[in-house]
Amino acid sequence: MIYAAEIDSQNVVLRVIVAPTVSWCVENLGGDWLECAVDGSIRGAYPGPGWTYDVAADRFVPPEPDSGP
């Protein structure tokens, strides 16, 4: 089993799930998916909505913190 993040134009959309493979996600759920890790290896930390995927660095990037008013 892997962790897979659904992406749209390199942005993580609504979900990160546990699945057998990335291809299983595409075939059964549609959309674009990337494997991600929860331990910071492979492609970065466990991403959530608002995160992006940096193609050049091959990792997920958290959203910028809100600086407030």
C-alpha positions as CSV (number, residue, x, y, z in Angstrom):
1,M,0.0,0.0,0.0
2,I,1.1,3.5,-0.7
3,Y,0.0,7.1,0.1
4,A,-1.2,8.8,-3.1
5,A,-2.1,12.5,-3.5
6,E,-4.6,13.7,-6.1
7,I,-3.2,16.6,-8.0
8,D,-4.5,19.2,-10.5
9,S,-1.9,21.3,-12.3
10,Q,0.7,20.4,-9.6
11,N,-1.7,21.4,-6.8
12,V,-2.9,18.9,-4.3
13,V,-6.7,18.9,-4.5
14,L,-9.0,17.3,-2.1
15,R,-7.4,14.1,-0.9
16,V,-4.5,12.0,0.0
17,I,-5.4,8.3,0.3
18,V,-3.9,4.9,1.0
19,A,-4.1,2.8,-2.1
20,P,-2.5,-0.3,-3.6
21,T,-0.8,1.7,-6.4
22,V,-1.0,5.0,-8.2
23,S,-2.3,3.3,-11.3
24,W,-5.1,1.8,-9.2
25,C,-6.1,5.4,-8.2
26,V,-6.2,6.6,-11.8
27,E,-8.1,3.5,-13.0
28,N,-10.7,3.5,-10.2
29,L,-11.0,7.2,-9.2
30,G,-9.8,9.1,-12.3
31,G,-7.7,12.2,-12.2
32,D,-4.0,12.6,-11.8
33,W,-2.2,11.1,-8.8
34,L,1.4,11.0,-7.4
35,E,2.8,8.7,-4.7
36,C,3.9,10.5,-1.6
37,A,5.6,9.5,1.7
38,V,4.8,10.3,5.3
39,D,8.4,10.2,6.5
40,G,9.8,13.0,4.3
41,S,11.6,10.6,2.0
42,I,10.7,9.9,-1.7
43,R,8.6,13.0,-2.5
44,G,8.4,15.0,0.7
45,A,6.0,15.2,3.7
46,Y,2.4,14.1,3.8
47,P,0.7,16.7,1.6
48,G,-2.7,18.1,2.0
49,P,-5.0,20.6,0.1
50,G,-3.1,23.7,-0.7
51,W,0.3,22.0,-1.1
52,T,2.0,22.0,-4.5
53,Y,4.2,19.5,-6.3
54,D,7.6,20.9,-7.4
55,V,8.5,19.0,-10.6
56,A,12.1,20.1,-10.7
57,A,12.8,19.1,-7.0
58,D,10.4,16.1,-7.2
59,R,8.8,16.9,-3.9
60,F,5.7,18.3,-2.3
61,V,5.8,21.9,-1.0
62,P,3.6,23.2,1.8
63,P,1.5,26.4,1.3
64,E,3.0,29.7,2.4
65,P,2.0,30.6,5.9
66,D,-0.7,33.3,6.2
67,S,1.0,36.4,7.4
68,G,-2.3,37.8,8.7
69,P,-3.8,41.3,8.2
